[in-house]
């Protein structure tokens, strides 16, 4: 599964990795957060290197629906219930700063972007009540959405919120432009080098570890979706979510606004143009990572829904993305606990990374290298720990514990080591250890089915031919190669 964005991405050159090199700042991860933060720091005279395990935009930024919107489903009312009205205002101001910066960058560097009206819609009475709560939270925070029953959708809605002046972009075009500007500002971008850890170096510097050697820096920024260092305990405060998207060639009139439902199953819509073809991008059917028995059925369901309602052809591209829902309702951005003030992280954007990523980059760059006229000393990244947040974290971690027990119990029940059919995988018992066996493109692979992060038993993802951890969202290719998540190494051979 490859996204429309990654398939039509501009080339981004890579710099060589030099072991033992010294920098002011090392940024782990070349998505929107990492590249925006690196560029801001390089413009302030910092010697910056971005280390990316795969290629630019390989994970969340290259698989997003890329809506640059301040109307974000029921995000604001969710924050209000966790953190209160002041936190919602801070969040909106931060996202507005991120949106303004990104769209200004796109205008100044010739990155295609479309200004669109964003809609959040409901189909049920319960969904309409959610819209009313979101309307109240948004207006109290200074936005001006309107309640309406009029949309471009080919079916009746129980209500909708609309907010004009929002935007949609091709995220890989934006990342390529950011990478070029980073180099022009003296920064370094190294692809194919995975950061696996951090330790202390001389003179209170951070020793940044990779399989190819180490480098050192005064500051390390973890812009990896979920932080790869466990010392902050972020994995226990985030729920990893997987959702799906596809690009259908347009055959007739389709909605031109950006749409998101509040009812389940979730549905997202926007248009895009790439390679001379106009597409309708649909998305949704989200679930916790590794906790759905047949993700391929969700992909097929989304395709049926889209072709049934809209004048489009069958999808040319289908893909999925991973996002992290924070227990606090707002992202975690700032210094990592027990990092001696030298390690920073940004995570928990809850599917709204286009604005949150840049807002986080503005805040991190100001924290590391303050400017006289700062781009954003934003205070919404320091959430208060409310009783509801504690209960949410307890609930999520209780579910993690149940997944751990269920995974080990089910793996100990099966001993049939025969190869499964093409495209399928299964977990069996071998010497009391779970082993994953799968068949992909005619090749049979046997790997350890135990996640090297915290020992969860992996589940087979039949949509993406991957092994997914239901505990904290680490994912691995059929042959055991690490794809994403808090794990920092692949799976052992089975």
C-alpha positions as CSV (number, residue, x, y, z in Angstrom):
1,X,0.0,0.0,0.0
2,X,1.6,3.3,-1.1
3,X,0.0,6.7,-0.8
4,X,-0.8,9.1,-3.7
5,X,1.7,11.5,-2.0
6,X,4.6,9.0,-1.8
7,X,4.0,7.8,-5.3
8,X,4.1,11.3,-6.8
9,X,6.8,12.7,-4.4
10,X,9.5,15.0,-5.7
11,X,13.0,13.6,-5.3
12,X,14.8,14.7,-2.1
13,X,18.6,14.2,-2.1
14,X,20.4,12.8,1.0
15,X,23.6,13.9,2.6
16,X,26.3,11.3,3.8
17,X,26.3,10.2,7.4
18,X,29.6,11.1,9.1
19,X,30.2,9.1,12.4
20,X,31.4,11.2,15.3
21,X,30.2,14.4,13.7
22,X,29.2,17.2,16.1
23,X,26.1,19.4,15.7
24,X,24.2,21.9,17.7
25,X,20.9,20.0,17.1
26,X,20.1,16.6,15.8
27,X,16.5,16.0,14.7
28,X,15.3,12.4,14.5
29,X,12.6,12.1,11.8
30,X,12.1,13.9,8.5
31,X,8.4,14.4,8.6
32,X,6.7,17.8,8.8
33,X,7.6,18.3,12.5
34,X,11.2,17.4,12.0
35,X,11.9,19.4,8.8
36,X,10.0,22.5,10.0
37,X,11.9,22.5,13.3
38,X,15.2,21.9,11.6
39,X,14.7,24.7,9.2
40,X,13.6,27.2,11.9
41,X,16.7,26.3,13.9
42,X,19.1,26.4,10.9
43,X,17.8,29.9,10.1
44,X,18.8,30.9,13.6
45,X,22.4,29.9,13.0
46,X,22.2,26.4,14.6
47,X,24.2,23.6,13.0
48,X,21.4,21.1,12.4
49,X,21.3,17.5,11.1
50,X,18.1,15.6,10.4
51,X,18.4,11.8,10.6
52,X,15.6,9.8,8.9
53,X,15.4,6.1,9.2
54,X,13.8,5.6,5.8
55,X,13.0,8.5,3.5
56,X,11.5,11.9,3.8
57,X,7.8,11.6,4.8
58,X,7.9,7.8,4.9
59,X,5.5,7.5,7.9
60,X,2.7,9.8,9.0
61,X,3.5,12.9,6.9
62,X,3.5,10.9,3.7
63,X,0.3,9.1,4.5
64,X,-1.9,11.9,5.9
65,X,-5.0,13.3,4.2
66,X,-3.1,16.6,4.4
67,X,-5.9,19.0,5.6
68,X,-4.5,22.2,6.9
69,X,-7.5,23.0,9.0
70,X,-8.6,24.6,12.2
71,X,-11.9,22.8,12.1
72,X,-10.9,19.4,13.4
73,X,-13.8,17.1,13.9
74,X,-14.6,17.1,17.7
75,X,-11.1,17.9,18.7
76,X,-11.8,21.2,20.5
77,X,-14.7,19.9,22.5
78,X,-12.6,16.9,23.5
79,X,-9.9,19.3,24.7
80,X,-12.4,21.4,26.6
81,X,-13.6,18.3,28.5
82,X,-10.1,17.3,29.5
83,X,-8.3,20.7,30.0
84,X,-10.9,23.5,30.0
85,X,-11.7,26.5,27.8
86,X,-8.3,28.2,28.3
87,X,-6.5,25.2,26.9
88,X,-8.8,25.2,23.9
89,X,-7.9,28.9,23.2
90,X,-4.2,28.1,23.5
91,X,-4.6,25.1,21.2
92,X,-6.4,27.1,18.6
93,X,-3.9,29.9,18.7
94,X,-1.0,27.4,18.3
95,X,-2.7,25.7,15.4
96,X,-3.5,29.0,13.8
97,X,0.2,30.0,14.1
98,X,1.2,26.6,12.5
99,X,-1.4,27.0,9.7
100,X,-0.3,30.6,8.9
101,X,3.4,29.6,8.9
102,X,2.9,26.6,6.6
103,X,0.6,28.3,4.1
104,X,3.0,31.3,4.0
105,X,5.8,28.9,3.3
106,X,3.8,27.2,0.6
107,X,3.0,30.6,-1.1
108,X,6.6,31.8,-0.9
109,X,8.1,28.5,-2.3
110,X,5.6,27.6,-5.0
111,X,4.1,24.6,-3.2
112,X,0.6,23.9,-4.6
113,X,-2.2,24.4,-2.1
114,X,-5.9,24.8,-2.4
115,X,-8.1,27.0,-0.1
116,X,-11.2,25.2,0.8
117,X,-14.2,25.3,3.2
118,X,-13.9,22.6,5.9
119,X,-17.0,20.8,7.1
120,X,-17.6,18.5,10.0
121,X,-20.9,16.7,9.6
122,X,-23.3,14.4,11.4
123,X,-25.8,11.8,10.3
124,X,-27.4,11.0,13.7
125,X,-29.0,13.0,16.5
126,X,-26.2,12.0,18.8
127,X,-23.7,13.3,16.1
128,X,-25.6,16.6,15.9
129,X,-25.2,17.0,19.7
130,X,-21.5,16.5,19.2
131,X,-21.5,19.2,16.6
132,X,-23.2,21.6,19.0
133,X,-20.6,21.0,21.7
134,X,-17.8,21.5,19.1
135,X,-19.5,24.7,17.9
136,X,-19.5,26.1,21.5
137,X,-15.9,25.2,22.1
138,X,-14.8,26.6,18.7
139,X,-16.6,30.0,19.1
140,X,-15.4,30.4,22.7
141,X,-11.8,29.9,21.4
142,X,-12.2,32.6,18.7
143,X,-13.2,30.7,15.6
144,X,-16.3,31.5,13.6
145,X,-17.8,28.2,12.3
146,X,-21.4,28.2,11.1
147,X,-24.1,25.5,11.8
148,X,-25.8,24.4,8.6
149,X,-27.8,21.7,6.9
150,X,-26.5,22.6,3.4
151,X,-23.5,20.6,2.2
152,X,-22.3,19.2,-1.1
153,X,-22.8,15.7,0.1
154,X,-25.2,13.4,-1.9
155,X,-27.0,12.3,1.3
156,X,-28.9,14.0,4.0
157,X,-27.1,15.2,7.2
158,X,-28.5,16.0,10.6
159,X,-26.2,18.9,10.8
160,X,-22.8,20.3,9.8
161,X,-20.2,22.9,10.9
162,X,-18.5,24.9,8.2
163,X,-15.4,27.0,8.3
164,X,-14.1,28.7,5.2
165,X,-10.5,29.7,4.4
166,X,-8.9,26.3,5.3
167,X,-6.5,24.5,3.0
168,X,-5.3,21.2,1.5
169,X,-1.8,20.5,0.2
170,X,0.4,17.8,-1.3
171,X,2.5,17.1,1.8
172,X,5.5,15.6,0.0
173,X,5.8,18.7,-2.1
174,X,5.9,20.8,1.1
175,X,8.5,18.4,2.6
176,X,10.7,18.6,-0.5
177,X,10.6,22.4,-0.3
178,X,11.4,22.3,3.4
179,X,14.3,20.0,2.7
180,X,15.7,22.3,0.0
181,X,15.4,25.3,2.3
182,X,17.0,23.5,5.1
183,X,20.1,22.8,2.9
184,X,20.1,26.4,1.7
185,X,20.2,27.5,5.4
186,X,23.2,25.2,6.0
187,X,21.4,22.2,7.4
188,X,22.1,18.5,6.8
189,X,19.5,15.9,5.8
190,X,20.6,12.2,6.1
191,X,18.2,9.5,5.0
192,X,18.5,5.8,5.7
193,X,20.0,6.3,9.2
194,X,17.8,5.2,12.2
195,X,18.3,6.8,15.6
196,X,18.2,4.0,18.1
197,X,19.0,5.7,21.4
198,X,20.7,8.5,23.2
199,X,23.3,8.8,26.0
200,X,25.7,11.3,27.5
201,X,28.7,12.6,25.7
202,X,31.4,15.0,26.9
203,X,30.6,18.6,27.9
204,X,27.0,17.7,28.7
205,X,26.3,16.9,25.0
206,X,23.9,14.2,23.8
207,X,25.4,11.1,22.2
208,X,23.0,10.1,19.5
209,X,23.2,6.4,18.7
210,X,22.6,4.8,15.3
211,X,23.5,1.4,13.8
212,X,26.1,3.2,11.7
213,X,27.8,4.9,14.6
214,X,27.1,7.9,16.8
215,X,27.1,11.7,16.5
216,X,26.8,14.3,19.2
217,X,24.7,17.4,19.7
218,X,23.8,19.9,22.4
219,X,20.1,19.1,21.7
220,X,18.2,16.1,20.3
221,X,14.6,16.5,19.0
222,X,12.5,13.3,18.7
223,X,10.1,14.0,15.8
224,X,9.3,10.3,15.2
225,X,5.6,10.1,15.6
226,X,5.9,8.5,19.0
227,X,9.2,9.1,20.8
228,X,11.6,6.2,20.5
229,X,13.0,6.8,24.0
230,X,10.9,5.2,26.8
231,X,12.3,7.5,29.5
232,X,9.4,9.9,29.0
233,X,6.8,7.2,29.3
234,X,4.9,8.5,26.3
235,X,3.9,5.0,25.1
236,X,1.7,4.8,28.3
237,X,-0.1,8.1,27.6
238,X,-0.9,7.6,23.9
239,X,-3.3,5.3,22.0
240,X,-1.9,4.3,18.6
241,X,-4.5,4.4,15.9
242,X,-4.5,3.2,12.3
243,X,-6.9,4.6,9.6
244,X,-7.2,4.1,5.9
245,X,-7.4,6.3,2.8
246,X,-7.6,5.9,-0.9
247,X,-7.5,8.0,-4.1
248,X,-10.3,7.6,-6.6
249,X,-10.0,9.2,-10.1
250,X,-12.9,11.6,-10.5
251,X,-15.5,10.8,-13.2
252,X,-18.1,13.6,-12.5
253,X,-19.1,16.2,-9.9
254,X,-17.8,15.6,-6.4
255,X,-17.7,17.7,-3.3
256,X,-15.0,20.4,-3.4
257,X,-14.9,21.1,0.4
258,X,-13.0,19.1,3.0
259,X,-15.4,16.8,4.9
260,X,-15.1,14.8,8.1
261,X,-17.9,12.9,9.9
262,X,-18.4,12.7,13.6
263,X,-20.4,9.5,13.5
264,X,-18.9,6.0,13.3
265,X,-17.5,4.7,11.1
266,X,-15.5,7.8,10.4
267,X,-15.5,9.3,6.9
268,X,-13.1,11.9,5.5
269,X,-13.2,13.5,2.0
270,X,-11.0,16.0,0.0
271,X,-9.9,16.4,-3.6
272,X,-6.4,16.3,-5.0
273,X,-4.7,16.7,-8.3
274,X,-1.5,14.8,-9.1
275,X,0.2,13.7,-12.3
276,X,-2.6,15.3,-14.4
277,X,-5.4,13.4,-12.7
278,X,-8.0,14.7,-10.4
279,X,-8.8,12.4,-7.4
280,X,-11.3,12.2,-4.6
281,X,-9.5,11.1,-1.5
282,X,-11.7,9.2,1.0
283,X,-10.5,8.1,4.4
284,X,-11.7,6.6,7.7
285,X,-12.4,3.3,9.4
286,X,-9.9,3.9,12.2
287,X,-9.1,1.4,14.9
288,X,-6.4,0.8,17.5
289,X,-3.3,-0.7,16.0
290,X,-3.2,-4.4,15.9
291,X,-6.6,-4.8,17.4
292,X,-8.7,-5.5,14.3
293,X,-8.9,-9.1,12.9
294,X,-9.1,-8.2,9.2
295,X,-8.0,-4.7,8.3
296,X,-8.4,-5.5,4.6
297,X,-12.1,-5.6,5.2
298,X,-12.0,-2.0,6.3
299,X,-10.2,-1.0,3.1
300,X,-12.8,-2.8,1.0
301,X,-15.6,-1.2,3.0
302,X,-14.2,2.3,2.5
303,X,-13.9,1.7,-1.2
304,X,-17.5,0.5,-1.5
305,X,-18.8,3.5,0.4
306,X,-16.9,5.9,-1.8
307,X,-17.8,4.4,-5.2
308,X,-21.5,4.1,-4.1
309,X,-21.9,7.7,-3.2
310,X,-19.7,9.6,-5.6
311,X,-18.9,9.8,-9.3
312,X,-15.5,8.1,-9.1
313,X,-13.7,5.1,-10.5
314,X,-12.1,2.4,-8.4
315,X,-9.2,3.6,-6.3
316,X,-5.7,3.8,-7.9
317,X,-4.0,4.3,-4.6
318,X,-4.9,2.9,-1.2
319,X,-2.9,3.4,2.0
320,X,-3.0,3.8,5.8
321,X,-1.6,6.1,8.4
322,X,-0.7,5.9,12.1
323,X,-1.7,8.6,14.6
324,X,-1.5,8.8,18.4
325,X,-4.3,10.0,20.6
326,X,-3.1,11.6,23.8
327,X,-4.7,10.9,27.1
328,X,-4.6,14.6,28.0
329,X,-6.5,15.7,24.9
330,X,-3.6,17.9,23.7
331,X,-0.2,17.0,22.2
332,X,2.9,16.5,24.3
333,X,5.7,18.8,23.1
334,X,8.7,19.9,25.1
335,X,11.5,18.6,27.1
336,X,11.6,14.8,27.6
337,X,11.6,13.8,31.3
338,X,15.0,12.6,32.6
339,X,16.6,14.0,29.5
340,X,18.7,16.6,31.3
341,X,16.9,19.3,29.5
342,X,18.7,18.4,26.2
343,X,16.2,16.1,24.6
344,X,12.8,17.3,23.2
345,X,9.9,15.5,21.7
346,X,6.6,16.2,19.9
347,X,3.8,13.6,19.8
348,X,0.1,13.1,20.2
349,X,-1.3,15.2,17.3
350,X,-4.4,12.9,17.1
351,X,-4.7,13.0,13.2
352,X,-4.2,16.8,13.0
353,X,-0.5,16.9,12.2
354,X,-0.5,19.5,9.4
355,X,-1.1,22.4,11.8
356,X,0.1,20.7,15.0
357,X,3.4,19.7,13.5
358,X,4.4,23.2,12.6
359,X,3.0,24.6,15.8
360,X,5.2,22.2,17.7
361,X,8.2,23.1,15.5
362,X,7.7,26.8,16.3
363,X,7.6,26.0,20.0
364,X,10.6,23.7,20.0
365,X,12.8,26.1,18.0
366,X,11.9,28.9,20.4
367,X,12.7,26.7,23.4
368,X,16.1,25.6,21.9
369,X,17.3,28.8,20.3
370,X,15.1,31.7,21.4
371,X,14.7,34.5,18.9
372,X,14.1,38.1,19.8
373,X,10.8,38.0,17.9
374,X,9.9,34.3,18.6
375,X,7.9,32.3,16.1
376,X,5.8,30.8,18.9
377,X,6.5,30.4,22.6
378,X,3.3,28.5,22.9
379,X,2.0,27.2,26.2
380,X,-0.6,24.7,25.2
381,X,2.0,21.9,25.2
382,X,2.1,21.6,29.0
383,X,-1.2,19.9,29.7
384,X,-2.5,19.7,33.2
385,X,-3.1,16.2,34.4
386,X,-6.8,16.1,35.2
387,X,-8.7,13.2,36.8
388,X,-10.2,12.5,33.4
389,X,-6.8,12.2,31.9
390,X,-5.7,9.7,34.6
391,X,-8.8,7.7,34.0
392,X,-8.2,7.7,30.2
393,X,-4.6,6.6,30.7
394,X,-5.7,3.9,33.1
395,X,-8.3,2.6,30.7
396,X,-5.9,2.5,27.8
397,X,-3.2,0.7,29.8
398,X,-5.8,-1.8,31.1
399,X,-6.7,-2.5,27.5
400,X,-2.9,-2.9,26.8
401,X,-2.7,-5.4,29.6
402,X,-5.6,-7.4,28.3
403,X,-4.1,-7.4,24.8
404,X,-0.8,-8.7,26.3
405,X,-2.5,-11.5,28.1
406,X,-4.8,-12.4,25.2
407,X,-1.9,-12.4,22.7
408,X,0.3,-14.8,24.8
409,X,-2.7,-17.1,25.6
410,X,-3.7,-17.4,21.9
411,X,-0.1,-17.9,20.7
412,X,0.4,-20.8,23.2
413,X,-2.7,-22.5,21.7
414,X,-1.4,-23.1,18.2
415,X,1.3,-25.4,17.0
416,X,0.6,-25.8,13.3
417,X,3.7,-24.5,11.6
418,X,2.4,-25.0,8.0
419,X,2.6,-22.0,5.7
420,X,-0.6,-19.9,5.5
421,X,-2.2,-18.9,2.2
422,X,-0.8,-16.1,0.1
423,X,-1.2,-12.7,1.9
424,X,-1.9,-14.3,5.2
425,X,-0.1,-14.7,8.5
426,X,-0.5,-16.5,11.7
427,X,1.1,-16.8,15.2
428,X,2.0,-20.3,16.4
429,X,3.9,-21.8,19.4
430,X,7.5,-22.9,19.0
431,X,9.3,-24.0,22.2
432,X,6.8,-21.9,24.2
433,X,7.6,-18.8,22.2
434,X,5.2,-17.1,19.7
435,X,6.5,-17.3,16.1
436,X,4.9,-15.4,13.2
437,X,4.6,-17.3,9.9
438,X,3.4,-15.5,6.7
439,X,3.3,-15.9,3.0
440,X,3.9,-12.7,0.9
441,X,4.5,-12.8,-2.9
442,X,5.1,-16.5,-2.6
443,X,7.8,-16.2,0.0
444,X,7.4,-17.7,3.4
445,X,8.8,-15.8,6.4
446,X,9.2,-16.9,10.0
447,X,10.0,-14.3,12.6
448,X,9.6,-13.8,16.3
449,X,6.1,-12.7,17.0
450,X,7.2,-10.9,20.2
451,X,7.6,-7.1,19.9
452,X,11.1,-6.1,21.0
453,X,9.7,-2.9,22.6
454,X,7.8,-4.4,25.6
455,X,7.0,-8.0,24.7
456,X,3.6,-7.8,23.1
457,X,2.5,-10.6,20.8
458,X,2.1,-9.3,17.3
459,X,-1.0,-9.5,15.1
460,X,-1.0,-10.0,11.3
461,X,-2.3,-7.1,9.3
462,X,-3.8,-8.5,6.1
463,X,-4.2,-5.1,4.4
464,X,-0.5,-4.1,4.6
465,X,1.2,-7.5,5.0
466,X,2.8,-6.4,8.3
467,X,3.1,-7.5,11.9
468,X,1.5,-5.0,14.2
469,X,1.8,-4.7,18.0
470,X,-1.5,-4.2,19.8
471,X,0.2,-2.7,22.8
472,X,2.0,0.5,21.7
473,X,1.8,0.4,17.9
474,X,5.2,-0.8,16.7
475,X,4.9,-2.3,13.2
476,X,7.2,-4.7,11.2
477,X,7.4,-5.9,7.6
478,X,6.6,-9.5,6.8
479,X,10.4,-10.3,7.0
480,X,10.7,-8.6,10.4
481,X,12.1,-5.2,9.3
482,X,11.0,-2.3,11.6
483,X,8.5,0.0,10.0
484,X,7.5,2.4,12.8
485,X,6.6,2.8,16.4
486,X,8.5,3.0,19.7
487,X,10.6,-0.1,18.9
488,X,14.1,0.6,17.6
489,X,15.0,-2.7,16.1
490,X,13.4,-5.4,13.9
491,X,12.2,-8.9,14.7
492,X,14.5,-11.8,15.3
493,X,14.2,-14.7,12.9
494,X,11.8,-17.4,14.0
